[in-house]
Amino acid sequence: MTEGVTDHISRKAVKALSAQEPEWLRDRRLHAWSVYERTPMPTRRLEEWRYTDLSRMLKLDRMSLLPWSERRFSTGDAPTALSSALSSDQEASGHVVDLDGSVAHVDLDAELSSKGVILTSLREAVGEHRRLLEEFLATQAVPSESGKFQALNAALWTDGILLHVPSGVRIELPVRVSRWISEPGRALFSRTLIIAEEGSSVSFVDEVQSPNFEEQTLVSSAVEVFARAGAQVQFVSLQRMGRGTFHLSQQCTLADNDSTLDTMNVSLGATVARVDLNVELRGTGANSNMLGLYFGEDDQHFDHNTKQDHRAPHSKSDLLYKGALDGKARAVFRGIIKVHRGAQQTDAYQTNRNLLLSEDARAESLPNLEIEADDVRCSHGASVGQLDQEPLFYLMSRGLSRPQAERLVVMGFLGEVLSRLPLRGVVERVSAIIEERLRA
């Protein structure tokens, strides 16, 4: 892959995006582009990219930027897959519909609006909520200096979502986001910014879908989540895009004193999907549960790169990522528990399990520890294995066919992840998708 990109993805494009934007945002975009230009493209010589060969997998120089355009959403015109997702998301405190990177619909419970909750598109927020964006957008969590693709997103994002929950406001039902990508051969960049103030609580479920594409399509998303003291936040990403999609997701969560910030990443679609998740526990007593689930088949490639970054004492993190792979699918997990000097009485765990359903499937699991404190409890574990024949034999002896028995074993293996974050609608949807795949 060449260092250059097409004329559509260039400094000229950055200037065009920021032409009607305030000076602070224009300067931030141009700075991000300069970081992108001077940052080398990741290669397999880097440990974090050893098993994902961008020179072979990503053809960025063949794509053009998918620009923002004003879009209107109508349920009657929505694709069947999007309509199905929306119909099962009725129990929610608010909804966002994003079409090809442009927010087309937002609704929020009136009572929550009266309490000061903000749910809006980033384009609207630039003018209406400048203070929040100036302070938090691409500054602390996913700044352009984080990496090559983080800088590219910070320079070229066209729209996104802002969710701000004031102090003490507790949102009982989740905020649900439905995204649909339809244009092949394009590069799409979006951002999500979630700020939960002291003592607040919220769940955020973000689902993205697309059809299969003949031309490679890039979907880049940056997610920044802030949990202030005592806040409780759940963030769920459900990725089920079609083949031909290259998904890059850069996520960072920052947890302050006594807050709980849980994440779940579900990877079911796309040809290549890379998730970079950095969980920073920067407050005393901060807590984070990090869940991941992936199911791959054919030639799908999933790469999860995680960091549990303990910067304060008495913090806790628990990571569980599990995946099942069929066909020639491949999964890579690379995780590190980092405990800084002074972060005493840290409690951190990291587990990655992989189940191979065919002889051609492969998984690489690389857990790591980096400990600079002496009063901690930290451990990690990883496994890669075939289906256990003993439970299969037991189930078949009770009258189940082999395919039925295999489905039950796989669902039991993956179900542990879903049971840890039982948001209504999410567990049922993911389970149904995987069962359908297993029946194919």
Secondary structure, 3 states (H helix, E strand, C coil): CCCCCCCCCCHHHHHHHCCCCCHHHHHHHHHHHHHHHHCCCCCCCCHHHCCCCHHHHCCHHHCEECCCCCCCCCHHHCCHHHHHHHHCCCCCCEEEEEECCEEEEEEECHHHHHCCCEEEEHHHHHHHCHHHHHHHCCCCCCCHHHCHHHHHHHHHCCEEEEEEECCCCECCCCEEEEEECCCCCEEEEEEEEEEECCCCEEEEEEEEECCCCCCCEEEEEEEEEEECCCCEEEEEEEEECCCCEEEEEEEEEEECCCCEEEEEEEECCCCEEEEEEEEEECCCCCEEEEEEEEEECCCCEEEEEEEEEECCCCCEEEEEEEEEECCCCEEEEEEEEEECCCCCCCEEEEEEEEEECCCCCEEEEEEEEEECCCCCEEEEEEEEEECCHHHHHHHHHCCCCHHHHHHHHHHHHHHHHHHCCCCCCHHHHHHHHHHHHHHC
